[in-house]
């Protein structure tokens, strides 16, 4: 991991425009602001083109001899395939409405991280080779030749975009910078320029079913370990089934919830809730990943990886799929799956086995987000809760970009949190819901070597958290995204120390009162509940008072 700068160094920037135009400013690859280049074996595993050894820090990136033709032919292909791409190349009027909306620009002051300029990196080459004015007048109309320096600039800045779509919420023409970034990355992938942190998880998911390459026995072992903790907490022995044919529901979670804190606590919350309700569900050791790093690579790769969940659902003969707290899983499923993998007509429209609610929004995908499922349970009063178990937490909620802007899950998690917690406060209105600020490390940027980039990109979110910490004493940042649960803890540790990060269903698991459970003294993190802490404090105070009184009687006071 690159050495982290001091906070004063990160904050030492301004928003002044450079003296020269953006096309005259050469790209400078700064350590801490980019991820390592992909190794060729990862691309070979999934059949991606032009795998080769290269490093971003080398002068020569070992590009294929005909790299320029590959890129321009690829651009021609994308322009023919996606009407949105051509529209976004032509329609921008450079009004600047998006300029100050990107968290990377807000945290760095780099003009090339303004969404309008980041798009111009690609748009300028489009003009040069695909418009009459660009061919004739070149730089006079904002067109430029495709050179190796331009390609390096693409790579550097398109991997400084988290595809969060915040800028699109402010664009009067509806230009989606995320789609432009996706096209830029597709073109880079044609000549083997990906990052190890994206292509590695893609290869693992293709071969093993999850981003980190967990084998079936490792998944089952991890879950067994978590169930041991749940038995310690609740006194109840739970054995989830795996790969069981004929179950009603297939539960698919992000792999981070299976092995990495704090995601594991979220997973424990899912399981005790489903077990308490007696839901007929099964997990899969093959479709063991809801997330989709293919989405950060090419549309075709995202399509390939999305298909595994539905193939497994068909193999097991389940009725529908219940998905865990994940961001890009839900954006892919709800915005792209219908055209990529066709409607899943072999599955049934989801109906809650507990409340009988028909999930109409899942009529095509046959897949329900667990926040929707749980909010429905709480609305119908199907869970017994003790909110006081979360009284040590003062909670705010981070709208994850993909589930909020990309899917519209805005009120369900808030409804859940208010049902299971006594202390909940919102961050400022212009930083939540559709206008939510990004964690600064989505879209495959959550590596270690680019930590300065992550801290800069996450600074606006951290400032919003700081505002409610200072005003209301908030000490907990809840969310419904596995990437957020990985990226937000170091961000909070750096900018807002003392703020824990949690999934919403960890809070549900803490508050849930199970039938036949032993008296709860621990939360899902094996930390003492507030009632236990208060009782011990009272007992200690009473003992100290008794000792003081006893000493007074002895010495005659």
Order of alpha helices (4+ residues) and beta strands (2+ residues): alpha-alpha-alpha-alpha-alpha-alpha-alpha-alpha-alpha-alpha-alpha-beta-alpha-alpha-beta-alpha-beta-alpha-alpha-beta-alpha-beta-alpha-alpha-alpha-beta-alpha-beta-alpha-alpha
